[in-house]
Structures are given as C-alpha cells and as structure tokens.
C-alpha cells in the first residue's frame, strides 16, 4: 500500500520501474514478518512497533525533501482522516494475513483499484465510462472466484482483505484530493504518526515484551516498510503512474514465494484464476485511465 507520488518529477522510466519492483518486493517481506510474529503478538503491537522503526527512513525522506518545513500543512484534519482510514486498512490487513496465506490476502487486496474506480464517482465526481464499469464488474467476478461463496475454504476471514481494500481505497481517494496541495512525504509523516498514536492507545491492553530476536524482527519490519515507502515514492517521482502501477502486481509473486518458503503455503487454483481476472481488470482500468489522461493533455 504505497503513498501518492511526489510533486517533483524526473523523467527516468526505467529507474521508476526498478524502484517500483523493489518496493513491491519489500511490502510482502513486511507481511511475512507480521505473519510470523502474529502467533505471539497482537497486530496492534506489531503496528505500534512498525511505526516506531519506520520513522528512521521517514526522517531521511523528510530531510531530503526540505526538512521540517515540509511538514507544515493547512489541512491537518484531512491528513488525519486519511491516516485514520490507512490505520484501519493496515489493522484489518494484518489480522487477515495472520490467518490466511499471504498470496490469498494480497490477491484479494488487489480489488482496491476496482473499489477506487467505483467510489471515484460519488467521492470525486469523476466520469466512469461503460467499459471501465464493465471492467469493475468483471474484476469483482474475479473476487467471487477467489472467495468461493458457499465454500468453507476461506470462510468469513476472506472478507477481511476486502474490508482492508475498501478502507485503503477511501484513503487513496483522500490522497487524490490532498496531492493538490500536499507532498507525499507530508502525508507519509502524518500517516505514520497517526498509526503510532492510535496503535499506542491499545498497548496497555496487548503489550508483550519481545525477546531480542523478535525485537530485531520488529525493527526489520519497520525498516522494510519505510524503505518500501521510499522506493514507491521514488518510483512515482521517476515515472508516471501508468508506467509504474502495472508492476505493483509483482508483489503477488513475492508474496507467493515468501508464503511457500516460510509457511509452506501455496495459493489455491481458484485464487490464481481469480487473481488473473482481477489483475486483468485492474490493468484495463489503468489503460483507460492512461487514455483519458493522454486525451486531456492533447486538448
């Protein structure tokens, strides 16, 4: 789940693609650590510890972007609202990956572009044509294939990644509004701080003092997340979203690899088929969005 691109762009598409692929390999690595540690620790403690250590790369980003002055904002309420939805998305997602295979959870979260497209009409007043609506419908058919209604394979837990995707979609719609005035590093800082505070409230009730190996994994989890955010930001700085976004789906390959090597999990055939449908729909929506942007630029 990456943040919006920076407002400063450099045209270097190959660098952008490379940074995007690196970012998409780091996010599933974070997920694998969460799944490993969730057997002993609450997801709220993991979120809290992640937020502490993620401040190291965030601080580097802040300094590279102009220092503390970049944190000044006239929209603190909107930034906190966005961060609250992000906190909800991460919390539900962490709960999901603690209970189901990494690849299953990530494949279901790929429904986010479909949800964003559907919600952009009432939220942003955007026009969505018949072809994109058809892609959304086909994409949700792919989701149904993955969760297999009536089957007890995933049961109700399959809904958790979908809830996470919905919450994430709202945060991204708010991101679209905020990027008109706010830099991505500003949103990242406020999001990290909000998650730290919100998850911190739960610590008196869930805290378990970690041993040194687990503390090291928690530190690694935060650093991986911060580095992933950094590379994602750089990806959109070097290349347009239409160039970088298709490579987001490489994260499913990494999630499958980590899931198999660490937990012996492999995605079911229905998840693979459904993921192909969802990814195909997402790429078509991206293609139509690119066409729309190109047309508006040439007018």
ABEGO torsion letter per residue (X at the ends): XBBBBBABBBBBAAAAAAAAAAAAAAAAAAAAAAAAAAAABBAAAAAAAAAAAAAAAAAAAAAAAGEAAAABBABAAAAAAAAAAAAAAAAAAAAAAAABBAAAAAAAAAAAAAAAAAAAAAAAGBBBBAAAAAAAAAAAAAAAAAAGBGBAAAEAAAAAAAAAAAAAAAAAAAAAAAAAABBAAAAAAAAAAAAAAAAAAAAAAABBBBBAAAAAAAAAAAAAAAAAAAAAAAAAAABBAAAAAAAAAAAAAAAAAAAAAAAGBBBBAAAAAAAAAAAAAAAAAAAAAAAAAAAAAAX
